[in-house]
């Protein structure tokens, strides 16, 4: 079983807890094989899937969305359906990011206005020339 990793090695590789890996297994996101002693053994395919899970989480995808995208590849090895779904979800995430950027820019502008106002107020209270 060369190229296979234990759950401890996988957790270290991705800098997560073993519990996280087990949770993703419970959700069906990865399916490691088991040794005769019941120990999990993760294949390169499992590692790829986990990499996709962690990347998806980084970009704000929900676990059910990630699971759907991963399982679509299992159903359609050409990857067409997976890519179509990923594009749909990805475009939605991009819109969410754009919306959040606009909100943050508005917040920053408002904060800047308040800070300017407070600076002026401070100068007046100190008797500094305006």
matplotlib code that plots the C-alpha trace (Angstrom):
import matplotlib.pyplot as plt

x = [0.0, 2.6, 1.6, -1.1, -1.2, -2.6, -5.2, -2.4, -0.3, -3.2, -4.2, -0.6, -0.4, -3.5, -2.8, -6.2, -7.3, -8.0, -11.5, -11.9, -10.8, -13.2, -16.0, -15.4, -15.4, -18.8, -20.1, -18.9, -16.4, -13.6, -13.6, -10.4, -9.8, -9.4, -6.7, -7.5, -7.0, -9.5, -7.0, -7.8, -5.5, -5.8, -5.0, -3.7, -7.3, -8.5, -5.8, -6.9, -10.5, -9.5, -7.5, -10.6, -12.6, -10.1, -9.9, -13.7, -13.9, -11.3, -13.4, -16.5, -18.3, -20.7, -19.8, -22.9, -21.9, -18.4, -19.8, -22.0, -19.1, -16.9, -19.6, -20.4, -16.9, -17.6, -20.8, -19.2, -15.5, -15.2, -15.6, -18.0, -20.9, -18.5, -17.0, -20.5, -21.6, -18.3, -18.7, -22.3, -21.3, -18.1, -20.0, -22.3, -19.3, -17.7, -21.0, -20.9, -17.3, -18.1, -21.1, -18.9, -16.2, -18.8, -20.1, -16.6, -15.7, -18.9, -18.0, -14.5, -15.8, -18.2, -15.4, -13.2, -15.9, -16.3, -12.5, -12.3, -15.2, -13.5, -10.2, -11.9, -13.7, -10.4, -8.7, -11.6, -11.4, -7.7, -8.0, -5.8, -6.1, -8.5]
y = [0.0, 2.5, 6.1, 5.7, 7.7, 7.2, 9.6, 11.1, 11.8, 13.3, 15.5, 16.8, 17.3, 19.5, 21.0, 19.9, 17.6, 13.9, 14.6, 16.9, 14.2, 11.7, 14.2, 14.6, 10.9, 10.7, 13.2, 11.0, 13.5, 10.9, 7.1, 5.8, 2.1, 0.2, -2.2, -5.5, -3.8, -1.1, 1.7, 4.2, 4.3, 7.4, 7.1, 9.9, 10.2, 10.8, 13.4, 15.1, 15.1, 16.6, 19.2, 20.2, 20.3, 22.6, 24.8, 25.0, 25.9, 28.6, 30.2, 30.1, 27.1, 25.1, 21.5, 20.3, 22.3, 20.8, 17.3, 17.8, 19.0, 16.1, 13.5, 14.9, 13.9, 10.4, 10.3, 11.9, 11.2, 13.6, 16.4, 18.4, 18.3, 19.0, 22.0, 23.3, 23.2, 24.6, 27.6, 28.1, 28.1, 30.0, 32.8, 33.0, 33.2, 36.0, 38.0, 37.5, 38.7, 41.7, 42.6, 42.3, 44.5, 47.1, 46.9, 47.2, 50.2, 51.9, 51.2, 52.5, 55.7, 56.2, 55.6, 58.1, 60.7, 60.1, 60.2, 63.5, 64.9, 63.7, 65.3, 68.6, 68.3, 67.5, 70.5, 72.8, 71.5, 72.0, 75.4, 74.4, 76.5, 74.9]
z = [0.0, -1.0, -1.3, 1.4, 4.6, 8.0, 9.5, 11.6, 8.6, 6.7, 9.6, 9.8, 6.1, 6.1, 9.5, 10.9, 13.6, 13.1, 14.2, 11.2, 8.8, 10.5, 10.2, 6.4, 6.2, 8.0, 5.4, 2.6, 1.3, 1.5, 1.7, 3.1, 3.0, 6.3, 7.3, 8.9, 12.2, 11.3, 10.7, 8.0, 5.0, 2.7, -1.0, -3.3, -4.5, -0.9, -0.5, -3.7, -2.5, 0.9, -0.9, -2.8, 0.4, 2.1, -0.9, -1.1, 2.5, 2.0, -0.7, 1.4, -0.1, 2.1, 2.7, 0.9, -2.2, -2.0, -1.6, -4.6, -6.8, -5.7, -6.3, -9.7, -10.8, -9.5, -11.6, -14.7, -15.0, -18.0, -15.3, -17.5, -14.9, -12.1, -13.9, -14.8, -11.2, -9.9, -12.3, -11.1, -7.5, -8.2, -9.9, -6.9, -4.6, -6.7, -6.4, -2.7, -2.5, -4.7, -2.5, 0.6, -0.9, -1.6, 2.0, 3.3, 1.1, 2.3, 5.9, 5.3, 3.8, 6.7, 9.2, 7.4, 7.6, 11.3, 11.9, 10.0, 12.1, 15.3, 14.2, 13.7, 17.0, 18.8, 17.2, 18.3, 21.8, 22.0, 20.5, 17.5, 14.4, 12.0]

ax = plt.figure().add_subplot(projection="3d")
ax.plot(x, y, z, "-o")
ax.set_aspect("equal")
plt.show()
